[in-house]
Amino acid sequence: MRPHSLTKGTNRLGERLGLLGLDRLLADDPRPWSRCRRPWTSSYVTAHGKVLPCCIAPFAHQDFQGMVLGDLKEHSLDEIWNGETYQHFRERLQGDDPHPCCRTCGVGWSL
């Protein structure tokens, strides 16, 4: 089954169940990235100790270094998780100016 057919099929099923199709739900949301909970519930650590907000980040944007929220070779995970860089990232995600990676994320499947 092709991805478009799958989306079309799930939207039809959702309509039968009285649910709004995900594509329409996201289209109506001017800030879909603000619904992402990953930066509050998980993080992604590369093999080199770089801490990123999620596993999708390295593939969603060209600016890998801009997505690095800390380095485990320099700080503990607790320091990174509660640090200024991570806090600022979370604040941006709740506002109108998220990191470019988050703005273009497939937030519907990454929640």
Phi and psi in degrees as GROMACS dihedral restraints (atoms count N, CA, C in turn):
[ dihedral_restraints ]
;  ai    aj    ak    al  type     phi  dphi    fc
    3     4     5     6     1   -76.6    20    10
    4     5     6     7     1   150.8    20    10
    6     7     8     9     1   -53.9    20    10
    7     8     9    10     1   -40.5    20    10
    9    10    11    12     1   -63.2    20    10
   10    11    12    13     1   -40.9    20    10
   12    13    14    15     1   -64.0    20    10
   13    14    15    16     1   -38.3    20    10
   15    16    17    18     1   -64.3    20    10
   16    17    18    19     1   -46.5    20    10
   18    19    20    21     1   -61.0    20    10
   19    20    21    22     1   -44.3    20    10
   21    22    23    24     1   -61.5    20    10
   22    23    24    25     1   -42.3    20    10
   24    25    26    27     1   -66.9    20    10
   25    26    27    28     1   -41.8    20    10
   27    28    29    30     1   -69.0    20    10
   28    29    30    31     1   -33.8    20    10
   30    31    32    33     1   -65.7    20    10
   31    32    33    34     1   -40.8    20    10
   33    34    35    36     1   -64.0    20    10
   34    35    36    37     1   -43.0    20    10
   36    37    38    39     1   -62.2    20    10
   37    38    39    40     1   -44.0    20    10
   39    40    41    42     1   -60.6    20    10
   40    41    42    43     1   -39.5    20    10
   42    43    44    45     1   -65.1    20    10
   43    44    45    46     1   -39.1    20    10
   45    46    47    48     1   -64.9    20    10
   46    47    48    49     1   -33.0    20    10
   48    49    50    51     1   -87.3    20    10
   49    50    51    52     1    -0.4    20    10
   51    52    53    54     1    81.4    20    10
   52    53    54    55     1    21.1    20    10
   54    55    56    57     1  -103.3    20    10
   55    56    57    58     1   147.1    20    10
   57    58    59    60     1   -77.4    20    10
   58    59    60    61     1   136.4    20    10
   60    61    62    63     1   -61.5    20    10
   61    62    63    64     1   141.4    20    10
   63    64    65    66     1   -58.1    20    10
   64    65    66    67     1   -41.5    20    10
   66    67    68    69     1   -62.5    20    10
   67    68    69    70     1   -37.6    20    10
   69    70    71    72     1   -72.6    20    10
   70    71    72    73     1   -36.7    20    10
   72    73    74    75     1   -61.7    20    10
   73    74    75    76     1   -46.4    20    10
   75    76    77    78     1   -69.9    20    10
   76    77    78    79     1   -33.9    20    10
   78    79    80    81     1   -64.8    20    10
   79    80    81    82     1   -30.8    20    10
   81    82    83    84     1   -83.9    20    10
   82    83    84    85     1    -7.4    20    10
   84    85    86    87     1  -102.0    20    10
   85    86    87    88     1   113.8    20    10
   87    88    89    90     1   -70.1    20    10
   88    89    90    91     1   -17.3    20    10
   90    91    92    93     1  -133.6    20    10
   91    92    93    94     1    64.9    20    10
   93    94    95    96     1   -60.5    20    10
   94    95    96    97     1   -28.0    20    10
   96    97    98    99     1   -63.4    20    10
   97    98    99   100     1   -25.1    20    10
   99   100   101   102     1   -69.5    20    10
  100   101   102   103     1   -11.2    20    10
  102   103   104   105     1   -87.0    20    10
  103   104   105   106     1    -8.9    20    10
  105   106   107   108     1   -70.8    20    10
  106   107   108   109     1   132.1    20    10
  108   109   110   111     1  -107.4    20    10
  109   110   111   112     1    -4.4    20    10
  111   112   113   114     1   -54.7    20    10
  112   113   114   115     1   -42.3    20    10
  114   115   116   117     1   -66.7    20    10
  115   116   117   118     1    -7.7    20    10
  117   118   119   120     1  -107.0    20    10
  118   119   120   121     1   -11.3    20    10
  120   121   122   123     1  -121.4    20    10
  121   122   123   124     1   -19.3    20    10
  123   124   125   126     1  -157.8    20    10
  124   125   126   127     1   169.1    20    10
  126   127   128   129     1  -146.4    20    10
  127   128   129   130     1   169.6    20    10
  129   130   131   132     1  -123.8    20    10
  130   131   132   133     1   128.3    20    10
  132   133   134   135     1  -115.0    20    10
  133   134   135   136     1   125.2    20    10
  135   136   137   138     1   -76.2    20    10
  136   137   138   139     1   169.2    20    10
  138   139   140   141     1   -62.4    20    10
  139   140   141   142     1   -19.4    20    10
  141   142   143   144     1   -97.1    20    10
  142   143   144   145     1     6.4    20    10
  144   145   146   147     1    87.8    20    10
  145   146   147   148     1     6.7    20    10
  147   148   149   150     1   -77.4    20    10
  148   149   150   151     1   133.5    20    10
  150   151   152   153     1  -101.8    20    10
  151   152   153   154     1   124.8    20    10
  153   154   155   156     1  -119.4    20    10
  154   155   156   157     1   160.2    20    10
  156   157   158   159     1   -69.6    20    10
  157   158   159   160     1   -23.7    20    10
  159   160   161   162     1  -164.9    20    10
  160   161   162   163     1   170.4    20    10
  162   163   164   165     1   -75.8    20    10
  163   164   165   166     1   -15.0    20    10
  165   166   167   168     1   -82.9    20    10
  166   167   168   169     1   -26.4    20    10
  168   169   170   171     1   -49.4    20    10
  169   170   171   172     1   -45.8    20    10
  171   172   173   174     1   -65.2    20    10
  172   173   174   175     1   -19.7    20    10
  174   175   176   177     1  -103.5    20    10
  175   176   177   178     1   -11.5    20    10
  177   178   179   180     1   -92.9    20    10
  178   179   180   181     1   -12.6    20    10
  180   181   182   183     1  -153.0    20    10
  181   182   183   184     1   153.2    20    10
  183   184   185   186     1   -74.4    20    10
  184   185   186   187     1   -26.3    20    10
  186   187   188   189     1   -84.9    20    10
  187   188   189   190     1    73.5    20    10
  189   190   191   192     1   -60.2    20    10
  190   191   192   193     1   -47.4    20    10
  192   193   194   195     1   -61.0    20    10
  193   194   195   196     1   -32.0    20    10
  195   196   197   198     1   -70.3    20    10
  196   197   198   199     1   -16.2    20    10
  198   199   200   201     1   -92.1    20    10
  199   200   201   202     1   -11.6    20    10
  201   202   203   204     1   -72.5    20    10
  202   203   204   205     1   121.1    20    10
  204   205   206   207     1   -99.6    20    10
  205   206   207   208     1    -5.6    20    10
  207   208   209   210     1   173.1    20    10
  208   209   210   211     1   172.9    20    10
  210   211   212   213     1  -134.0    20    10
  211   212   213   214     1   120.5    20    10
  213   214   215   216     1   -67.7    20    10
  214   215   216   217     1   -13.6    20    10
  216   217   218   219     1   -77.5    20    10
  217   218   219   220     1   -15.0    20    10
  219   220   221   222     1  -113.0    20    10
  220   221   222   223     1   -29.9    20    10
  222   223   224   225     1  -142.2    20    10
  223   224   225   226     1   158.6    20    10
  225   226   227   228     1   -74.6    20    10
  226   227   228   229     1   160.7    20    10
  228   229   230   231     1   -61.2    20    10
  229   230   231   232     1   -38.5    20    10
  231   232   233   234     1   -60.5    20    10
  232   233   234   235     1   -43.0    20    10
  234   235   236   237     1   -64.9    20    10
  235   236   237   238     1   -40.8    20    10
  237   238   239   240     1   -68.4    20    10
  238   239   240   241     1   -49.3    20    10
  240   241   242   243     1   -57.0    20    10
  241   242   243   244     1   -41.1    20    10
  243   244   245   246     1   -99.0    20    10
  244   245   246   247     1     3.8    20    10
  246   247   248   249     1   -77.0    20    10
  247   248   249   250     1   170.3    20    10
  249   250   251   252     1   -60.8    20    10
  250   251   252   253     1   -40.8    20    10
  252   253   254   255     1   -63.8    20    10
  253   254   255   256     1   -46.1    20    10
  255   256   257   258     1   -65.7    20    10
  256   257   258   259     1   -41.8    20    10
  258   259   260   261     1   -61.6    20    10
  259   260   261   262     1   -43.5    20    10
  261   262   263   264     1   -63.8    20    10
  262   263   264   265     1   -40.4    20    10
  264   265   266   267     1   -59.2    20    10
  265   266   267   268     1   -45.8    20    10
  267   268   269   270     1   -63.0    20    10
  268   269   270   271     1   -41.5    20    10
  270   271   272   273     1   -61.3    20    10
  271   272   273   274     1   -44.6    20    10
  273   274   275   276     1   -61.6    20    10
  274   275   276   277     1   -37.4    20    10
  276   277   278   279     1   -64.5    20    10
  277   278   279   280     1   -29.2    20    10
  279   280   281   282     1   -86.8    20    10
  280   281   282   283     1    -7.4    20    10
  282   283   284   285     1  -104.9    20    10
  283   284   285   286     1  -159.0    20    10
  285   286   287   288     1   -94.7    20    10
  286   287   288   289     1    -1.6    20    10
  288   289   290   291     1  -129.4    20    10
  289   290   291   292     1    64.8    20    10
  291   292   293   294     1   -71.8    20    10
  292   293   294   295     1   166.1    20    10
  294   295   296   297     1   -55.3    20    10
  295   296   297   298     1   143.3    20    10
  297   298   299   300     1   -52.5    20    10
  298   299   300   301     1   -33.2    20    10
  300   301   302   303     1   -58.8    20    10
  301   302   303   304     1   -42.8    20    10
  303   304   305   306     1   -73.4    20    10
  304   305   306   307     1   -33.3    20    10
  306   307   308   309     1   -62.6    20    10
  307   308   309   310     1   -31.9    20    10
  309   310   311   312     1  -106.9    20    10
  310   311   312   313     1     9.0    20    10
  312   313   314   315     1   -69.5    20    10
  313   314   315   316     1   152.4    20    10
  315   316   317   318     1   -80.4    20    10
  316   317   318   319     1    63.3    20    10
  318   319   320   321     1   -54.3    20    10
  319   320   321   322     1   -26.2    20    10
  321   322   323   324     1   -63.3    20    10
  322   323   324   325     1   -31.6    20    10
  324   325   326   327     1  -104.0    20    10
  325   326   327   328     1    -2.5    20    10
  327   328   329   330     1  -105.8    20    10
  328   329   330   331     1     7.1    20    10
